[in-house]
Amino acid sequence: MANSSKGLVMKKVFIFAVLFLPVLTSCQRIEEKKPHDAPDETDNSKKPAYAQSPDYSGLIEEYRAILSEDPNNFAALVALGNAYHDSGRRNDAITMYEYALRTDPGNADVRTDMGTAYCI
């Protein structure tokens, strides 16, 4: 009986080794393919134009122009709030989100955006 259970354990160890060995070797191959010198992420000059950060001042002026003609334009209020938020002007973003919530008080997305602006 002892030889039978010992053989069963050896069989399980062998099966485990056969199944697990390819996983270990594939992980090693992935590690070998990783680049060792990652490019500097802060250099925007090498990024294509579509990957560079937007001109927030231009966006803000555009949304303000839309709102000067239609002060209750919900999409423009939210977009202006988002542009303020993304440019670091959190208090202005909160103000725009408050105006947007006056137009659509139950909008969960705007409430989430405003909560994020308060937290950061």
FENVENUR-V364538 format. One line per field, one symbol per residue. ss: DSSP state (@ for helix, = for strand, . for the rest). burial: b if it has 16 or more other ideal C-beta (glycine too) atoms within 10 Angstrom, else e. A space follows every 50 residues. Layout:
ss->???
burial->???
This chain:
ss->.@@@@@@@@@@@@@@@@@@@@@@@@@@@@@@@@..........@@@..@@ @....@@@@@@@@@@@@@@....@@@@@@@@@@@@@...@@@@@@@@@@@ @@@....@@@@@@@@@@@@.
burial->eeeeeeeeeeeeeeeeeeeeeeeeeeeeeeeeeeeeeeeeeeeeeeeeee eeeeebeebbeebeebbeeeeebbebbbbbbbbbbebebeebbbbbbebb beeeeebeebeebbeebeee
